[in-house]
C-alpha cells in the first residue's frame, strides 16, 4: 500500500548531527508560527516524498541520499499537519513510486485537495569541491544554502498553486529562514524565473510533478544538503518542525476554513 499515515522509514544511513556550526545561521531569530485548535480541519493534504529507492536524488556532503532527508522531514510535517486537523496522504511512503506524473495522480485518487512535493537541494556541478569525511573523499559546496519553493503555470490550478507557493515562501521567511537564489542563475540546469526574490519563490513551468497535477501543487526544497552546515541543520527536529508550522500557516491562508465549510474545496476549485 503506497499511502500510509505512518511513514515507513527507508533503510538508508542516518547521520547524527552533533554541534551545528553557527556561522551564517542565527537560530535566535527563528519564530515558529503557532496555531490553536484544528485550523486545517477538512483539508486533505498530499505530501509527496521526492525521489525513490532506485534514484534517491542528490547526495549530501556526508554521503547520505536525499530520499532519506525527504522521508524524515515528511514524517515530521505529517504529524504537525494532522495535529492541525488536516488529513494527510503520504505519497511514495515506501520509496517505490518511480513515475513523476503518477505521484499527483495517486494524490487525486485519494481525493487530496493540495499536493506538496518534499525535497532537499543540491547545486550545479561547477561549485562542487572535495573534502574528506570519515575517511572518505566526498563532494561538498558551501556556496549556497536555504530553502526554495517552486510552482508551475502549467498546473491545472495555476492561480491557487502560485498563491500557495508565495504564502509558503513568506511563512518560511517570516519564521526566520532565508531562501537560496542559485536556481535563478543564468546557467544550464538553472535559470528559473523568480516570482519573489525576497522569499525564494520560483516559476518552473515544466516541472513534471507540478504540471501533471490536476490539483493545486508546489514543490518545496527544504535546504541545501551538499552544504556541510546545512546538511546538519535540516536534520534538526526543531528545523523540520519550524517548516511544518510554516506550512500550516500558509495552508490556512490559501484554504481558509470558512470557504471549506461553506462551499467545499471541490466546488471552490472547480472540480
GUGUBA-888250 format. One record per residue: residue number from 1; residue in three letters; x, y, z of N, C-alpha, C, CB in turn. Coordinates in steps of 0.02 Angstrom, whole numbers, plus 32768, in hexadecimal, padded with zeros to 4 digits. Glycine has a CB too. Layout:
  num  residuo  n.px  n.py  n.pz  ca.px  ca.py  ca.pz  c.px  c.py  c.pz  cb.px  cb.py  cb.pz
  NUM      ALA     X     Y     Z      X      Y      Z     X     Y     Z      X      Y      Z
...
END
This chain:
  num  residuo  n.px  n.py  n.pz  ca.px  ca.py  ca.pz  c.px  c.py  c.pz  cb.px  cb.py  cb.pz
    1      UNK  802A  7FC5  8000   8000   8000   8000  802C  803E  8000   7FD0   8000   803D
    2      UNK  801F  806B  7FD0   804B   80A4   7FC7  8039  80DE  7FF5   804A   80BB   7F80
    3      UNK  7FFD  80DE  800F   7FE7   8115   803A  7FE4  80FC  8081   7FA3   8130   8023
    4      UNK  800C  811B  80AC   800D   8108   80F2  8013  8146  811C   8048   80D8   8101
    5      UNK  7FED  8149  8151   7FF4   8182   817D  8034  817D  81A5   7FB8   8187   81AD
    6      UNK  8045  8141  81B8   8085   8137   81DA  80B9  812A  81A5   8082   80FC   820E
    7      UNK  80E8  8158  819E   8119   8153   8168  814B  811B  8178   813E   8196   815E
    8      UNK  8157  80F2  8147   8188   80BD   814F  81CD  80DA  8141   8179   8081   811F
    9      UNK  81FA  80D4  8171   823D   80ED   8166  8263  80BF  8137   8263   80F4   81A9
   10      UNK  8289  80DC  810C   82AF   80B7   80DB  82F2  80A2  80FA   82BA   80E0   809B
   11      UNK  830D  806C  80E0   834A   8050   80FD  8388  8073  80E3   834F   8005   80EF
   12      UNK  838F  80B3  80F4   83C9   80DA   80E1  83EF  80EE  811F   83B5   8118   80B7
   13      UNK  842D  8100  8115   8456   8119   814C  8439  8159  8168   849E   8125   8136
   14      UNK  843D  8160  81A8   842A   819F   81C8  8469  81BF  81E4   83F4   8194   8200
   15      UNK  846E  8200  81DC   84A9   8223   81F6  8495  8246  8237   84C6   8256   81C2
   16      UNK  84B3  8236  826F   84A3   825A   82AC  84C0  82A0  82A9   84BF   8234   82EA
   17      UNK  8497  82D2  82BA   84B3   8315   82BB  84CB  8323  8302   847D   834A   82A5
   18      UNK  8508  833C  8305   8523   834F   8347  851A  8399  834E   856E   833A   834F
   19      UNK  854E  83BC  835E   8549   8404   8365  8546  8424  8320   8584   8421   838E
   20      UNK  8512  8449  8314   850A   846B   82D3  8533  84AB  82D3   84C0   847B   82C5
   21      UNK  855E  84B2  82A2   8585   84F0   829B  8554  8529  828F   85B9   84EB   8261
   22      UNK  855F  855E  82B2   852E   8595   82B1  853C  85CB  827D   852A   85B5   82F5
   23      UNK  8574  85C7  825C   8586   85FB   822D  8550  8603  81F8   85CA   85ED   820D
   24      UNK  8535  863E  81F1   8503   864B   81BE  84BD  8637  81D3   8515   8627   8180
   25      UNK  84B4  861B  820F   8471   8607   8225  8464  8626  8269   846B   85B9   8229
   26      UNK  8431  864F  826E   841F   866D   82AE  83DF  864B  82C5   8416   86BB   82A8
   27      UNK  83E7  8615  82EC   83AD   85EF   8302  8381  8617  8331   83C4   85AF   8323
   28      UNK  839C  864B  834F   8374   8673   837D  833D  869A  8359   83A1   86A3   83A3
   29      UNK  8344  86A0  8317   8312   86C5   82F0  82DA  8698  82D7   8333   86E8   82B6
   30      UNK  82DE  8658  82E5   82A6   862C   82D1  8268  863E  82F9   82B9   85E2   82DD
   31      UNK  8230  8644  82D6   81F0   8652   82F5  81BD  8620  82DA   81D8   869C   82E9
   32      UNK  81AF  85ED  82FF   8182   85B8   82E7  813A  85D1  82E4   8186   857A   8313
   33      UNK  811A  85CE  82AB   80D3   85E2   82A7  80A7  85B1  82CD   80BB   85E6   825C
   34      UNK  8089  85C7  8302   8060   859B   832B  8017  859B  8312   8062   85B0   8374
   35      UNK  7FF2  8567  8324   7FAB   8565   8314  7F86  8547  834F   7F9E   853B   82D3
   36      UNK  7F46  8555  8353   7F1D   8538   8388  7EE3  8512  8368   7F02   8570   83B8
   37      UNK  7ECB  84E1  838B   7E94   84BA   8371  7EA9  8491  8335   7E5A   84E8   835E
   38      UNK  7E7A  848A  8305   7E85   8461   82C9  7E75  848B  828B   7E5A   8420   82CB
   39      UNK  7E9F  84BC  827B   7E90   84EB   8245  7E8D  84CC  8200   7EC2   8522   8245
   40      UNK  7EA8  848F  81F7   7EA6   846E   81B6  7E72  8437  81B3   7EEB   8452   81A5
   41      UNK  7E43  8437  81E2   7E0E   8405   81E2  7DEA  8404  819E   7DDC   8413   821B
   42      UNK  7DE4  83C8  8181   7DC1   83C1   8141  7DEE  83C4  8105   7D8D   83F4   813C
   43      UNK  7E2D  83D6  810E   7E5C   83DC   80D6  7E83  839A  80CE   7E8D   8417   80E0
   44      UNK  7E87  8382  8091   7EAC   8345   8082  7EED  8358  805E   7E81   8313   8056
   45      UNK  7F25  834D  8080   7F66   8363   8067  7F90  8326  8053   7F8B   838D   809D
   46      UNK  7FA6  8325  8014   7FD4   82F1   7FFD  801B  8309  8004   7FC5   82DD   7FB3
   47      UNK  8043  82E5  802B   808B   82F2   8032  80B0  82BE  800A   80A1   82F3   807D
   48      UNK  80D3  82D4  7FD7   80F8   82A7   7FAA  8141  82A4  7FBF   80F1   82BE   7F61
   49      UNK  8159  8268  7FCF   819F   825F   7FDF  81C6  825B  7F9E   81AB   821F   800B
   50      UNK  81EE  828E  7F90   8212   8292   7F51  8245  825B  7F47   8234   82D4   7F4C
   51      UNK  824B  8245  7F08   827A   8211   7EF1  8263  81CB  7F07   82C0   8220   7F0E
   52      UNK  828D  819A  7EF9   827A   8155   7F07  82B9  812B  7F15   8252   8137   7ECC
   53      UNK  82AF  80EC  7F25   82E7   80C3   7F39  8319  80B8  7F01   82CF   8080   7F51
   54      UNK  8301  80B4  7EC3   832E   80AA   7E8A  8354  80E9  7E79   8306   8093   7E4D
   55      UNK  8334  8123  7E80   8353   8163   7E74  8347  818F  7EB0   8338   8185   7E32
   56      UNK  8371  8189  7EE3   8364   81AA   7F24  8374  81F4  7F27   838A   8188   7F58
   57      UNK  8383  8213  7EEE   838C   825C   7EED  83D3  8273  7EFB   835F   827A   7F1E
   58      UNK  83D9  82B1  7F10   841A   82CF   7F1C  843E  82AB  7F55   8413   831A   7F2D
   59      UNK  8480  82AE  7F54   84A8   8291   7F8A  84C0  82C9  7FB7   84E4   8268   7F6D
   60      UNK  84BB  82BF  7FF7   84D0   82F3   8026  851C  82F6  802B   84B1   82E7   806B
   61      UNK  8534  8329  804D   857C   8331   8056  859C  82F7  807C   858B   8372   807A
   62      UNK  8574  82D3  80A3   858D   829A   80C9  8577  8257  80AC   8576   82A0   8111
   63      UNK  855D  8259  806F   854E   821C   804B  850C  81FC  805B   8582   81EC   8059
   64      UNK  84DB  8223  8072   8498   8209   8080  8469  821D  8047   847D   8223   80C5
   65      UNK  8442  81EF  802B   8416   81FF   7FF3  83DC  822B  8009   83FC   81C0   7FD4
   66      UNK  83C7  8256  7FDB   8391   8285   7FE8  8352  8263  8000   8382   82AD   7FA9
   67      UNK  8342  8229  7FE5   8305   8206   7FF8  82FF  81FD  8044   8302   81C2   7FD6
   68      UNK  8337  81F1  8065   8337   81E9   80AD  8321  822A  80D0   837C   81D5   80C6
   69      UNK  833A  8262  80B9   8326   82A4   80D5  82DC  82B1  80C7   8352   82DC   80B7
   70      UNK  82C7  82A4  8089   8281   82B0   8076  8251  8288  80A1   8276   829F   802C
   71      UNK  8263  8249  80AE   8238   821E   80D6  8233  8237  811E   8253   81D6   80D5
   72      UNK  826C  8247  813C   826C   825D   8181  8245  829E  818A   82B3   8266   819A
   73      UNK  8250  82CD  815D   822E   830E   8162  81E3  8306  8158   824A   833F   8130
   74      UNK  81CF  82DD  8127   8188   82D3   811A  8165  82B4  8157   817E   82A6   80DD
   75      UNK  8188  8289  817A   816C   826B   81B6  815A  82A1  81EA   819D   8238   81D5
   76      UNK  8186  82D0  81F4   8179   8306   8223  8140  8332  820A   81B9   8330   822F
   77      UNK  8142  8343  81CA   810D   836C   81AD  80C9  834C  81B4   811C   837A   8163
   78      UNK  80C5  830B  81A6   8085   82E7   81AB  8069  82EC  81F1   808E   829E   8196
   79      UNK  8094  82E4  8223   807C   82E8   8268  8061  832C  827A   80B4   82D6   8297
   80      UNK  8083  8361  8265   806C   83A5   8274  802B  83B5  824F   80A3   83D8   8262
   81      UNK  8027  83A3  820F   7FEB   83B1   81E8  7FAF  838B  8204   7FF5   839F   819F
   82      UNK  7FBA  834D  8219   7F83   8327   8237  7F6D  8346  8279   7F97   82DE   8242
   83      UNK  7F9C  835F  82A0   7F8B   8381   82DE  7F61  83BF  82D0   7FCA   8394   8305
   84      UNK  7F6E  83DE  8296   7F48   841A   8283  7F05  8408  8264   7F70   8444   8252
   85      UNK  7EF6  83C7  825F   7EB4   83B2   8247  7EB1  8398  8201   7E87   83EA   824C
   86      UNK  7EE8  839C  81DC   7EE8   8385   8197  7EE8  8339  8194   7F24   83A1   8171
   87      UNK  7ECB  831E  815F   7ED4   82D8   814E  7F11  82D4  8120   7E94   82B9   812B
   88      UNK  7F44  82B0  8135   7F83   82AE   8110  7F88  826D  80E8   7FBF   82B5   813F
   89      UNK  7F95  8275  80A8   7FA0   823C   807B  7FE9  823D  8068   7F71   823F   803C
   90      UNK  800E  8209  807B   8054   8206   806A  805D  81E0  8029   807D   81E3   80A3
   91      UNK  8078  8202  7FF7   8085   81E3   7FB6  80CD  81CB  7FB5   8078   8216   7F7C
   92      UNK  80D7  818D  7F9F   811A   8170   7F9A  8138  8161  7FDE   8148   819E   7F73
   93      UNK  810F  814A  800D   8126   813C   8051  815C  8107  8053   80EC   8128   807D
   94      UNK  8158  80D7  8025   8189   80A1   8025  81C0  80A9  7FF2   8167   805F   801A
   95      UNK  81C1  80E3  7FD0   81F7   80F2   7FA1  81F5  80CC  7F60   8237   80E6   7FC2
   96      UNK  81BB  80B3  7F4C   81B7   8089   7F10  8196  80AA  7ED5   8193   804A   7F20
   97      UNK  817C  80E7  7EDE   815B   8109   7EA6  8190  8129  7E7A   8127   813E   7EBF
   98      UNK  8198  8110  7E3D   81CD   8129   7E11  81B5  815E  7DE0   81EC   80F0   7DEB
   99      UNK  8175  815E  7DD0   8159   818D   7D9F  8148  81D0  7DBF   811B   8170   7D7C
  100      UNK  8162  8206  7DA3   8152   8248   7DBD  8109  8259  7DB2   817E   827D   7D9D
  101      UNK  80EF  824A  7D77   80A9   825B   7D67  8078  8232  7D91   809B   824F   7D1D
  102      UNK  808E  81F7  7DA7   8061   81CC   7DCE  8055  81E8  7E14   807E   8186   7DD3
  103      UNK  8083  820D  7E2D   807E   8224   7E73  8040  8250  7E7F   80BC   824C   7E86
  104      UNK  8035  8285  7E57   7FF8   82AC   7E62  7FB9  8284  7E50   7FFA   82EB   7E39
  105      UNK  7FBF  8254  7E22   7F85   822A   7E11  7F70  8201  7E4E   7F95   81FB   7DD6
  106      UNK  7FA1  81E6  7E71   7F92   81C0   7EAE  7F72  81EC  7EE3   7FD2   81A0   7ECA
  107      UNK  7F89  822A  7EE7   7F6B   8259   7F17  7F23  8268  7F05   7F94   829A   7F19
  108      UNK  7F16  8271  7EC4   7ED1   827F   7EAE  7EA3  8245  7EBC   7ED1   828F   7E62
  109      UNK  7EBC  8208  7EB2   7E93   81CD   7EC1  7E80  81C9  7F0B   7EB9   818E   7EAE
  110      UNK  7EAA  81E5  7F35   7E9C   81E6   7F7D  7E76  8225  7F91   7EDD   81E2   7FA4
  111      UNK  7E5D  824A  7F5E   7E34   8286   7F69  7E59  82BD  7F8F   7DF4   8273   7F8F
  112      UNK  7E99  82C3  7F82   7EC0   82F9   7FA0  7EA9  833C  7F84   7F0C   82EF   7F94
  113      UNK  7EAE  8370  7FAC   7E9D   83B4   7F98  7EDA  83DB  7F81   7E7B   83D8   7FD0
  114      UNK  7F14  83C5  7F97   7F52   83E9   7F87  7F8C  83B8  7F89   7F5E   8425   7FB8
  115      UNK  7FBE  83C4  7F60   7FF7   8397   7F58  8037  83BE  7F66   7FF8   8377   7F11
  116      UNK  8060  83A4  7F95   809F   83C5   7FA6  80D7  8391  7FA1   809D   83E4   7FED
  117      UNK  8106  839C  7F73   813D   836E   7F69  8179  8386  7F92   8150   8369   7F1E
  118      UNK  8194  8359  7FBC   81C8   836B   7FEC  820C  8353  7FD3   81BA   834C   8031
  119      UNK  823C  8382  7FD0   827F   8374   7FB6  82B4  8397  7FE0   8285   838A   7F6C
  120      UNK  82F3  8384  7FD3   832E   83A7   7FEE  835E  83B3  7FB4   8351   837F   8028
  121      UNK  8382  83E8  7FB6   83A1   8406   7F7B  83EB  83F7  7F74   8397   844F   7F7D
  122      UNK  8404  8402  7F36   844B   8401   7F28  845C  843E  7EFD   8460   83BE   7F04
  123      UNK  8495  843D  7EDD   84AB   8476   7EB4  84C8  845D  7E72   84DF   84A1   7EDA
  124      UNK  84D6  848C  7E46   84F6   847B   7E06  853B  845C  7E13   84FD   84BA   7DDA
  125      UNK  854D  842C  7DE9   858C   8407   7DF2  85CA  8435  7DF5   8594   83D5   7DBB
  126      UNK  85C5  846F  7DD5   8600   849A   7DD2  8614  84B4  7E17   85F4   84D5   7DA4
  127      UNK  85E7  84B1  7E47   85F5   84CA   7E8B  8610  8493  7EB9   85B7   84E8   7EA8
  128      UNK  8610  8456  7EA3   8624   841F   7ECE  866F  8420  7EDD   8612   83DC   7EAF
  129      UNK  867F  8413  7F1C   86C5   840E   7F32  86CC  83CD  7F5A   86D9   844C   7F5E
  130      UNK  870A  83B7  7F62   8717   8379   7F86  8728  8386  7FCF   8751   8353   7F64
  131      UNK  8713  8358  7FF9   8728   8357   803F  8726  830F  8057   86FA   8385   806B
  132      UNK  8744  8302  808F   8746   82BE   80AA  871D  82BB  80EA   878F   82A8   80B7
  133      UNK  86ED  828C  80EB   86C4   8282   8126  86C5  8238  8137   867B   829B   811A
  134      UNK  86D4  8228  8175   86D7   81E3   818D  8704  81B8  8161   8692   81C5   8191
  135      UNK  873A  81D7  814A   876A   81B3   8121  8758  81AA  80D8   8775   8171   813E
  136      UNK  8721  81C9  80C3   870A   81C2   807E  8709  8207  805D   86C3   81A1   807B
  137      UNK  8724  820B  8021   8723   824B   7FFC  86DE  8254  7FDC   875A   824C   7FC5
  138      UNK  86C0  828E  7FE9   867D   829B   7FD1  8679  82E2  7FB5   8648   8292   8009
  139      UNK  8642  82EF  7F90   8635   8332   7F76  8611  835C  7FAA   860A   832E   7F36
  140      UNK  861F  839D  7FA9   85F8   83CD   7FD0  85F8  840F  7FAB   8616   83D5   8018
  141      UNK  85CC  843B  7FBF   85CA   847F   7FA4  85AA  84AC  7FD8   85A1   8482   7F60
  142      UNK  85D0  84DB  7FF1   85B7   8508   8025  85A5  854D  800A   85EC   850F   805B
  143      UNK  859A  8551  7FC8   8589   8591   7FA9  8542  85A7  7FB7   8594   858C   7F5E
  144      UNK  8514  8577  7FB9   84CD   8588   7FBE  84AB  855F  7FF5   84A9   857D   7F7B
  145      UNK  847C  857F  8015   8454   855E   8049  840F  857E  804A   8477   8563   808F
  146      UNK  83DE  855A  8066   839C   8576   806D  8366  854D  8049   839B   85BC   8053
  147      UNK  8328  855F  8055   82EF   853E   8036  82DE  855D  7FF3   82B3   8540   8065
  148      UNK  82B3  853C  7FCD   8296   855A   7F91  8253  8539  7F83   82C6   8551   7F53
  149      UNK  8226  855D  7F63   81E2   8546   7F56  81D4  854D  7F0B   81AD   856D   7F80
  150      UNK  81B6  851A  7EED   81AA   8519   7EA5  815F  8510  7E96   81D2   84E3   7E83
  151      UNK  8148  8532  7E62   8105   852A   7E49  8108  8528  7DFD   80D6   8564   7E63
  152      UNK  80D4  850D  7DDE   80D2   8509   7D95  8093  8529  7D79   80D7   84BF   7D7E
  153      UNK  809C  8556  7D48   8063   8575   7D28  803C  8544  7CFD   807A   85B0   7CFD
  154      UNK  8059  8508  7CF1   8038   84D5   7CC9  800F  84A5  7CF4   806B   84AE   7CA0
  155      UNK  8010  84AF  7D35   7FE7   8489   7D63  7F9D  8497  7D54   7FF7   849A   7DAD
  156      UNK  7F72  8466  7D62   7F2A   846E   7D53  7F0A  84A5  7D7C   7F06   842C   7D60
  157      UNK  7F26  84B5  7DB5   7F0D   84EA   7DE1  7F45  851D  7DED   7EF1   84CD   7E24
  158      UNK  7F5C  8540  7DB9   7F98   8569   7DBF  7F92  85A2  7DF1   7FAB   8584   7D7D
  159      UNK  7F58  85C1  7DF5   7F51   85FB   7E21  7F55  85E6  7E6B   7F0F   861F   7E14
  160      UNK  7F34  85AF  7E7B   7F36   8597   7EC0  7F7C  857E  7ED1   7F01   855F   7ECB
  161      UNK  7F9B  855B  7EA2   7FDF   8542   7EAD  8010  857B  7EB9   7FF6   8518   7E71
  162      UNK  800A  85AF  7E90   8036   85E9   7E98  802A  860A  7EDC   802A   861B   7E5E
  163      UNK  7FEA  8612  7EEE   7FDA   8631   7F2E  7FF8  8609  7F68   7F8E   8638   7F37
  164      UNK  7FF3  85C6  7F64   800E   859C   7F99  805A  85A2  7F9C   7FF9   8553   7F8F
  165      UNK  807B  85A0  7F62   80C4   85A7   7F60  80DA  85E8  7F81   80DE   85A3   7F18
  166      UNK  80B9  861E  7F71   80CB   865F   7F8D  80BD  8661  7FD8   80A3   8697   7F6A
  167      UNK  8087  8642  7FEE   8079   8641   8036  80AB  8616  805C   8032   8627   8042
  168      UNK  80BF  85DE  803F   80F0   85B3   805F  8133  85D8  8064   80F9   8571   8038
  169      UNK  8148  85F8  802D   8187   861E   802F  8185  8655  8063   8195   863B   7FEA
  170      UNK  814C  8677  8066   8145   86AD   8097  8146  8693  80DE   8105   86D4   808A
  171      UNK  8123  865C  80EA   8121   863F   812E  8165  8628  8145   80EF   8605   8130
  172      UNK  818C  860A  8118   81CF   85F4   8129  81FC  862F  8138   81EE   85C9   80F1
  173      UNK  81F7  8663  810F   821F   86A0   8119  820E  86C1  815C   8214   86D2   80DF
  174      UNK  81CE  86C7  816A   81B9   86E6   81A8  81CB  86BD  81E5   816E   86F2   81A7
  175      UNK  81D4  867B  81DB   81EA   8650   8212  8234  8657  8221   81D9   8608   8202
  176      UNK  8258  867C  81F6   829F   8687   8202  82CD  8662  81D3   82AF   8675   8247
  177      UNK  82B2  863A  81A5   82DB   8617   8174  82E8  8644  8138   82BA   85D6   815E
  178      UNK  831A  8633  8111   832A   865A   80D6  8332  862D  8099   836B   8683   80E2
  179      UNK  831E  8646  805F   831F   861C   8022  8363  861B  8001   82EC   8635   7FF2
  180      UNK  836D  85EA  7FD7   83A6   85EA   7FA9  838D  8603  7F65   83C5   85A2   7FA3
  181      UNK  83B7  862B  7F44   83A3   8648   7F04  83CB  862B  7ECA   83AB   8693   7F06
  182      UNK  83EE  85F4  7ED6   841A   85DB   7EA1  83F4  85BC  7E66   8449   85A7   7EBD
  183      UNK  83B5  85AC  7E6F   838E   8591   7E37  837E  85C6  7E02   834E   8572   7E51
  184      UNK  8387  8604  7E13   837C   863A   7DE2  83BB  864A  7DB9   8364   8678   7E05
  185      UNK  83F3  862B  7DCB   8431   8639   7DA7  842A  8626  7D5D   846C   8613   7DC7
  186      UNK  843F  8652  7D2F   8436   8645   7CE7  8467  8612  7CCB   843C   8686   7CC0
  187      UNK  8462  85D4  7CE2   848D   859E   7CCA  8461  8562  7CBA   84C4   858D   7CFF
  188      UNK  847D  8533  7C94   8459   84F7   7C82  8446  84D0  7CC0   8482   84CC   7C52
  189      UNK  8407  84BB  7CC2   83ED   8496   7CFB  83CD  84C1  7D30   8424   846F   7D19
  190      UNK  83D7  8503  7D2C   83B8   8531   7D5B  838D  8563  7D34   83EE   8555   7D87
  191      UNK  839B  85A3  7D3C   8378   85D7   7D15  832D  85D7  7D1F   8387   85CE   7CCB
  192      UNK  8317  85CB  7D5E   82D0   85CC   7D6D  82B9  8612  7D80   82C0   859A   7DA7
  193      UNK  8283  862A  7D63   826B   866D   7D73  8255  8672  7DBC   8231   8681   7D44
  194      UNK  826A  86A6  7DDD   8255   86B3   7E22  8213  86D8  7E22   828B   86DB   7E48
  195      UNK  81E3  86BD  7E46   81A3   86E0   7E50  81A9  8710  7E8B   816A   86AE   7E5B
  196      UNK  81D2  86FE  7EBB   81DE   8729   7EF5  8225  871C  7F0D   81AA   871C   7F2E
  197      UNK  8252  874A  7EFF   8298   8741   7F12  82A1  8741  7F5D   82C3   8779   7EF3
  198      UNK  827A  8769  7F80   8282   876E   7FC9  8273  872C  7FEC   8253   87A5   7FE5
  199      UNK  8241  8708  7FD4   822B   86CC   7FF6  823B  868C  7FD0   81E1   86CF   8002
  200      UNK  8261  8691  7F99   827A   8656   7F77  8246  862B  7F54   829D   862C   7FA7
  201      UNK  8217  864C  7F31   81E3   8628   7F0D  81F1  862C  7EC2   819C   8644   7F1D
  202      UNK  81F1  85F2  7EA1   8203   85ED   7E5A  81C9  85D2  7E30   8240   85C1   7E52
  203      UNK  81CA  85E5  7DF0   81A0   85C5   7DBD  81CA  8590  7D9B   8186   85FA   7D89
  204      UNK  81AF  8553  7D98   81D0   851B   7D76  819A  84F9  7D4D   81F4   84E9   7DA9
  205      UNK  818D  8515  7D13   8152   8502   7CEB  8150  84B7  7CDB   8152   8528   7CAC
  206      UNK  8188  849A  7CC8   8188   8454   7CB0  819D  8422  7CE5   81B6   844F   7C75
  207      UNK  819A  8434  7D23   81A8   8403   7D58  816E  83D0  7D58   81AE   8427   7D9F
  208      UNK  817D  8393  7D44   814A   8361   7D34  811A  8355  7D6E   816A   8320   7D21
  209      UNK  8134  834E  7DAA   810A   833D   7DE2  80D7  8374  7DF1   8134   832F   7E20
  210      UNK  80E5  83B1  7DDB   80B6   83E9   7DE5  8088  83F3  7DA9   80DD   8429   7DF2
  211      UNK  80A4  83F2  7D6D   807A   8400   7D33  804A  83C7  7D23   80A5   840E   7CF6
  212      UNK  8059  838A  7D3B   802D   8351   7D30  7FF4  834F  7D63   8054   8311   7D34
  213      UNK  7FF8  8378  7D97   7FC7   8375   7DCD  7F86  8396  7DB9   7FE3   8396   7E0C
  214      UNK  7F4F  8375  7DC9   7F0C   8391   7DBD  7EF1  83B5  7DFA   7EDC   835A   7DA9
  215      UNK  7F1B  83BE  7E2B   7F09   83E2   7E68  7F41  8413  7E78   7EFE   83B0   7EA4
  216      UNK  7F34  8445  7EA2   7F6A   8474   7EB4  7FA7  8450  7ECD   7F51   84A6   7EEA
  217      UNK  7FE3  8465  7EB5   801F   8440   7EC5  805C  846E  7EC8   802B   8409   7E91
  218      UNK  8088  8460  7EF7   80C8   8483   7EFC  80FF  8450  7F0C   80C6   84BB   7F32
  219      UNK  813D  8464  7F02   8177   843D   7F17  81A0  8467  7F46   81A1   8425   7EDA
  220      UNK  81B2  8449  7F7F   81D9   846D   7FB2  821D  844C  7FBB   81B3   846E   7FF5
  221      UNK  8252  8473  7FAF   8296   845E   7FBF  82A5  8478  8005   82CB   8478   7F8A
  222      UNK  82AE  844A  8035   82B3   845E   807B  82F7  8478  8090   82A1   8424   80A7
  223      UNK  832A  846C  8067   836D   8483   8077  839F  8464  8047   837F   8472   80C0
  224      UNK  83DD  847C  8049   8411   8466   801A  843E  8434  803E   843A   84A3   7FFF
  225      UNK  8436  83F4  802F   845A   83C0   8056  84A1  83B5  803E   8434   837F   8053
  226      UNK  84B5  83D3  8006   84FB   83CF   7FF1  8524  8403  8018   8502   83DA   7FA5
  227      UNK  8503  8431  8039   8523   8462   8066  852F  843F  80A9   84F7   84A3   806E
  228      UNK  856C  8440  80C1   857D   8416   80FB  8558  842A  813B   85C6   841B   8107
  229      UNK  854F  846A  8146   852B   847F   8182  84E0  8474  817A   8539   84C8   8192
  230      UNK  84C7  8484  813F   847F   847D   8136  8468  8434  8136   846A   849E   80F5
  231      UNK  8494  8407  8121   8483   83C0   8126  8472  83AE  816E   84BD   8395   810C
  232      UNK  8497  83C8  819D   848A   83BB   81E4  844B  83E0  81FB   84C6   83CF   820E
  233      UNK  8443  841C  81E3   840A   8445   81F8  83C7  8424  81E6   840E   848A   81D7
  234      UNK  83C1  840B  81A8   8380   83F0   8192  836D  83B0  81B6   8382   83E4   8147
  235      UNK  839D  8391  81DA   838D   8355   8201  8373  8365  8246   83CA   832A   8207
  236      UNK  8378  83A4  825A   8361   83B8   829D  8315  83B3  82A1   8379   8400   82AE
  237      UNK  82FA  8392  82D4   82B2   838F   82DC  8291  83D4  82E2   82A1   8366   8319
  238      UNK  82B4  8403  8302   8297   8445   8309  8293  846A  82C6   82BF   846F   833B
  239      UNK  82C3  845C  8299   82C1   847A   8256  8287  845C  822E   8305   846F   8231
  240      UNK  8280  841B  8230   824A   83FA   820C  8206  8410  8227   8251   83AD   8212
  241      UNK  8202  8417  8269   81C4   842D   8288  81B4  8475  8274   81C9   8428   82D4
  242      UNK  81E6  849F  826F   81DC   84E4   825A  81BF  84E7  8214   821E   850C   825D
  243      UNK  81DB  84C0  81E6   81C1   84BF   81A1  8179  84A5  81A1   81ED   8492   8175
  244      UNK  816C  8472  81C8   8128   8457   81C9  80F5  848A  81E2   8126   8419   81F6
  245      UNK  8107  84AF  8215   80D9   84E3   822E  80D0  851B  81FB   80F4   84FF   8271
  246      UNK  8105  852B  81D6   80FE   855D   81A1  80CE  8544  816B   8143   856D   8182
  247      UNK  80D0  8503  815C   80A1   84E7   812C  8059  84EE  8145   80B0   849D   8120
  248      UNK  804E  84E1  8184   800B   84E9   81A1  7FF3  8530  8197   800A   84D7   81EB
  249      UNK  801E  8560  81A7   800B   85A6   81A0  7FF8  85B6  8158   8044   85D3   81B7
  250      UNK  8020  859F  8128   8012   85AD   80E2  7FD2  858B  80CA   804D   8596   80B6
  251      UNK  7FC7  854E  80DF   7F8B   8529   80CA  7F4C  854A  80E6   7F8F   84E0   80E1
  252      UNK  7F50  8563  8123   7F16   8586   8140  7F05  85C4  8117   7F24   8599   8189
  253      UNK  7F38  85E7  80FF   7F2D   8624   80D9  7F0E  8615  8095   7F6F   8649   80CF
  254      UNK  7F24  85E0  8074   7F0D   85D1   8030  7ECC  85A9  8030   7F43   85AC   800A
  255      UNK  7EC2  857F  8063   7E87   8556   8068  7E62  8566  80AA   7E99   850A   8064
  256      UNK  7E45  85A2  80AE   7E27   85B8   80ED  7DEC  858C  8101   7E10   8600   80E8
  257      UNK  7DE4  8583  8143   7DB1   8557   815D  7D6B  856B  8147   7DB3   8556   81A9
  258      UNK  7D5D  85AB  8144   7D1B   85C2   8130  7D06  85A8  80EB   7D18   860D   8130
  259      UNK  7D34  85AC  80BC   7D25   8594   8078  7D1F  8549  8077   7D5A   85AB   8047
  260      UNK  7D48  8526  809F   7D43   84DE   80A0  7D00  84C8  80BB   7D7B   84C0   80CB
  261      UNK  7CE7  84EB  80ED   7CA8   84D8   810C  7C6C  84EA  80E1   7CA2   84F8   8150
  262      UNK  7C6F  8524  80C1   7C34   853D   809D  7C2C  851F  8057   7C37   8588   8097
  263      UNK  7C64  8516  8034   7C60   8502   7FEE  7C7A  84BC  7FE2   7C85   8533   7FC3
  264      UNK  7CAA  84A8  800A   7CCC   8469   7FFB  7D04  8478  7FC9   7C9B   8434   7FDF
  265      UNK  7D3C  8457  7FD1   7D76   8466   7FA8  7D6C  8453  7F60   7DB2   8442   7FC2
  266      UNK  7D47  841E  7F51   7D3E   840A   7F0C  7D1B  8441  7EE5   7D17   83C8   7F08
  267      UNK  7CE7  845F  7F03   7CC5   8496   7EE1  7CF1  84D4  7EDE   7C83   84A6   7F05
  268      UNK  7D16  84E0  7F14   7D42   851A   7F17  7D74  851C  7EDE   7D67   851C   7F58
  269      UNK  7D8E  84E1  7ECC   7DC0   84DE   7E98  7DA6  84C3  7E56   7DF9   84B5   7EAF
  270      UNK  7D65  84BF  7E4F   7D48   84AE   7E0F  7D4F  8466  7DFC   7D66   84D8   7DDB
  271      UNK  7D55  8438  7E2D   7D5B   83F2   7E1D  7D18  83D0  7E21   7D8D   83CF   7E4A
END
